[in-house]
Amino acid sequence: MIINPDDLTVKENYKLMTGSILPRPIALVSTVSKDGIFNIAPFSYFSGICSNPPTICFSPARKAQGTMKKDTQVNIEDTGVFVVNMTTVSMREAMDICSRPFPPEVDEFKESGFTPVDSVKIAAPRIKESPIQYECELRQVIPVGREAAGGSFLVIGEIVMFHVADELIENYRIDMEKLQPLARLAGNTYCGLGEIIYG
Ligand SMILES: Cc1cc2nc3c(=O)[nH]c(=O)nc-3n(C[C@H](O)[C@H](O)[C@H](O)COP(=O)(O)O)c2cc1C
């Protein structure tokens, strides 16, 4: 089958991409608003993009209403900082609560039961239950696609501090079996590490 994206709805294009770009790691992004309210949201359009300096990106989509920006992006643009907390299998249910469309005045730490801990270099809080956290400073926000719901932004941030649970790290190698990362598949499906193929 060949498919021209111009003939599809936004949702159909989304389904083709999220059903074939997988498994995707989940950045659980924690931020603080300019009024001091904490926020958490998961993003699976997420990747590392540079090691010098260590840099990541993720992509919050536009919303239909209001500023058309998700709370995470509003907070990052207001404060210039955010934390990427890696999501593990045991964090799935609480992570899912953080994905609900709460208004900006709701603190997702309270809703999900995750525990906020101070960062070392930045104002945004880290999530204690996540064994790997990156403190990030905003470098660039690039609008992508249409200025309508489903259009998007690319948020690029430099990692200014790594936090890794002691039991996971040796000589800068992460023990991925101990980490038990959670990955998103299509729709509401997820997977763990599964079979590891040694190349
Ligand atoms: C596993 C998972 C991955 C998600 N990935 C993305 C993503 O990459 N981009 C996006 O815009 N929304 C994504 N979402 C939806 C957001 O988490 C959701 O819109 C959230 O309410 C945004 O919160 P905020 O307004 O507090 O930033 C994802 C949801 C889940 C459950």
The ligand as a Tripos MOL2 file, in Angstrom:
@<TRIPOS>MOLECULE
LIG
   31    33     1     0     0
SMALL
NO_CHARGES

@<TRIPOS>ATOM
      1 C1          3.5350    7.7320   26.9460 C.3       1 LIG1
      2 C2          3.0650    9.0680   26.4330 C.ar      1 LIG1
      3 C3          3.8350    9.7800   25.5280 C.ar      1 LIG1
      4 C4          3.4280   11.0370   25.0620 C.ar      1 LIG1
      5 N1          4.2060   11.6930   24.1540 N.ar      1 LIG1
      6 C5          3.8530   12.9220   23.7240 C.ar      1 LIG1
      7 C6          4.6730   13.6430   22.7910 C.ar      1 LIG1
      8 O1          5.7430   13.1860   22.3820 O.2       1 LIG1
      9 N2          4.2580   14.8670   22.4170 N.ar      1 LIG1
     10 C7          3.0930   15.4370   22.8810 C.ar      1 LIG1
     11 O2          2.7610   16.5640   22.4980 O.2       1 LIG1
     12 N3          2.3070   14.7900   23.7710 N.ar      1 LIG1
     13 C8          2.6530   13.5510   24.2000 C.ar      1 LIG1
     14 N4          1.8750   12.8910   25.1080 N.ar      1 LIG1
     15 C9          0.6940   13.5860   25.6600 C.3       1 LIG1
     16 C10         1.0850   14.5810   26.7660 C.3       1 LIG1
     17 O3          1.7570   13.9170   27.8340 O.3       1 LIG1
     18 C11        -0.1910   15.2690   27.3040 C.3       1 LIG1
     19 O4         -0.7220   16.1040   26.2920 O.3       1 LIG1
     20 C12         0.0080   16.0610   28.5930 C.3       1 LIG1
     21 O5         -1.2660   16.3600   29.1440 O.3       1 LIG1
     22 C13         0.7580   17.3670   28.4030 C.3       1 LIG1
     23 O6          0.8120   17.9680   29.6800 O.3       1 LIG1
     24 P1          1.1720   19.4880   29.9470 P.3       1 LIG1
     25 O7          0.0700   20.3460   29.3100 O.co2     1 LIG1
     26 O8          1.1740   19.5600   31.4370 O.co2     1 LIG1
     27 O9          2.5090   19.7650   29.3330 O.co2     1 LIG1
     28 C14         2.2180   11.6070   25.5430 C.ar      1 LIG1
     29 C15         1.4250   10.8850   26.4560 C.ar      1 LIG1
     30 C16         1.8360    9.6180   26.8870 C.ar      1 LIG1
     31 C17         0.9670    8.8380   27.8620 C.3       1 LIG1
@<TRIPOS>BOND
     1     1     2 1
     2     2     3 ar
     3     2    30 ar
     4     3     4 ar
     5     4     5 ar
     6     4    28 ar
     7     5     6 ar
     8     6     7 ar
     9     6    13 1
    10     7     8 2
    11     7     9 ar
    12     9    10 ar
    13    10    11 2
    14    10    12 ar
    15    12    13 ar
    16    13    14 ar
    17    14    15 1
    18    14    28 ar
    19    15    16 1
    20    16    17 1
    21    16    18 1
    22    18    19 1
    23    18    20 1
    24    20    21 1
    25    20    22 1
    26    22    23 1
    27    23    24 1
    28    24    25 2
    29    24    26 1
    30    24    27 1
    31    28    29 ar
    32    29    30 ar
    33    30    31 1
@<TRIPOS>SUBSTRUCTURE
     1 LIG1         1 GROUP 0 **** ****
